[in-house]
Amino acid sequence: MMRVIGGIYRHRQLKYLSDDLTRPTSDRIREAVFSALGNQVNNKTVLDLFAGSGAMGIEALSRGAEKATFVDIRKEAINIISENLKSLGITAEVIKSNYQAFLNKENLDQYDLIFLDPPYAFQQLSSLLETLCVKVNKDAIFVIEVNHQHDFSSFNFKKIREYKYSDKFIYIIGR
């Protein structure tokens, strides 16, 4: 079972895909991330890229984010995100797209808070961050979940917080 940890939708259950391609962000990790972000979520515009169940974006909306866009390439994930939003009565943009096509066509400077949880086999994280650094607003905060340690200093990011849980590394970074 997965649930919303805090905010107006606290304790509400969320559906998620239970397959080999999906790694839902645990309650414990979401709680740590949103505790670190604190009120930096309020009135923000959120991008949940590689959204999976949409749990991170939904948690942000529950805690005061103004709006969110959920992007995933898999139809099954889009359906789960849509079901979760509908069950909570949330209206949000849900886009079925690969990340490159989305980044190439969207106006990204509207996003203040960006969640990135790519598949562990994803090899283009540096390229993705280079693109995002050019296209998002200079005050954007990134929350990145990966399976190995990263050094983001070449992107002129300052580390806000870093967590390690089992095989996951969580970075909260900004410029």
N, C-alpha and C positions, 0 to 999 in steps of 0.2 A: 504494500500500500504506500502511496505517495500522497502527501498533503501539502497545502499551503502552510507555511510556517508562521507568518505574521501578517499584520495589517487587517484590512476589512474582510478578507476572505479566509482568515485564519481558521485552520482545522478542516477546511473543505478539501475533499479528496480530488485527486487528479488521476486520470488514466495515463498509462504509458505503454509503449511497445515493449514486449518481452521477447526480444530476439537477439541474435548475436551482434547486430549492428548498432544497437541502442544501449547507452550507458546512462540511465537517468541520474541526474545530480542528486545525491542523497540529501535528506533533510538536514543532516549535520553540516554538510558543506554549504548549503544554501543559507543556513542560519549564521554560519561564520562570515560568509561573504556579505550578507545584508547587515550584519552587526558592524562590520568594518566600513561599509558604505554610509551607514547611518542616514542622516537627512539629505545626503547627496542624491538620493533617489527622487525626492520631492519635485514634482512638476517637470520631470525630465522626459525626453523622447527617447525611447528604447529601441534598439535593434537586437533581436535574438536570432543570430545567424547560426545555422546548423541546429535549429531549434528543438528537434526531437519531440518531446511532449509539450514544450512551451513553458516548462516549469519556472525557468529563470525570469522570463518576461512577465509571466503571470504573477510571480512573487513581487516583481518590481511594481506592477500595476496595483497589487494589493497594498503596497507600502507607499503609494502616493505618486508614482510616475503618471504623467499626463496621458501618454499614448505609447503604443508598442507596435512594432512590425515583426512578424514571425516569418522566417524563411527556412525552408528545408526542401531538399530535392525529392524526397520520397513521398509518394501519394499517401501511404499509410500514416506517416508522421503528420502530414497536413490534416488528415481526417481526425487524428487524435487531438491535435491542437484545436481544431475547430470544435470538437466535442467538449473539450475542457473549457473553452471560452464560452460556449453556449450554456453549459451547466452552471457557470458562474454569472451569466448575464452580462458578459463583457463583449463590447464591440471593438474589434481590432483588425488590422490588416494582416492577412495570412497569405503568403505567396509561395507557390510551388515553383522553385527555380534552383538551378545550381548557383553557387555563390558568385562565380565569375560573371555570369549573365546579369545577376542582380546588381553587382557592383558597377557594371558597365552602364546600366540604364538608369539607375536611381540617383536622386539628389541626396548625397550622404551627409551634407553639412547640417542637416536637420537633427542628426542623432547626437545625443549627449552621453548616453550610456550604452555600451556595446558588449554583448555577451557572445563569446566565441568558444564553442565546444566542438571542434572538428573531430572527425573520426581519428582514432589513434594512428592509423596508417597514413594520414594526411601529411604530405611532404612539402606543401607550399605555404607554410605559416609565415615565413619571412616575406615572401612575395605578397601575401594577403595583407600583412601589416603595412608594407610599403604603400600599397594601394590605399588602404584606409587612412594612413597618415596624411596623404595628399588630399583626400576627399572629405574627411570628416572635420568638424569644427575643432579648433585648437584646444578647447577645454574638455574634450570628450574623455571619458573614463572607459577603460577596457577591462573586462573580466574574462580571463582566458583560462580554460581548463585543458591540460595536455597530460601526456603520460611520461614526459621526461623534462628535465630541468632546462630552462632557457635563460639566456642573457639578452635583455632587451635594450642594453645601453646604446647600441648602434642606432636606435630609433629615437634617442634623446627622451626616453620615457623615464619618469621617476617611479620607483616602486612604492606603491601605497601599502601593499600588504602581499605576503606570499605564504601559502599554506602547502603542506604535503600531507596527503591522506593516502596511505597504502600505495597504490600505483598511480596516483593522481597528483599533479602539481596545479595549484590554483594561483594565478597572478592577478592582482588588481593594480593596474598601472595607469598613469596619465602623463601629460606633458607639462 
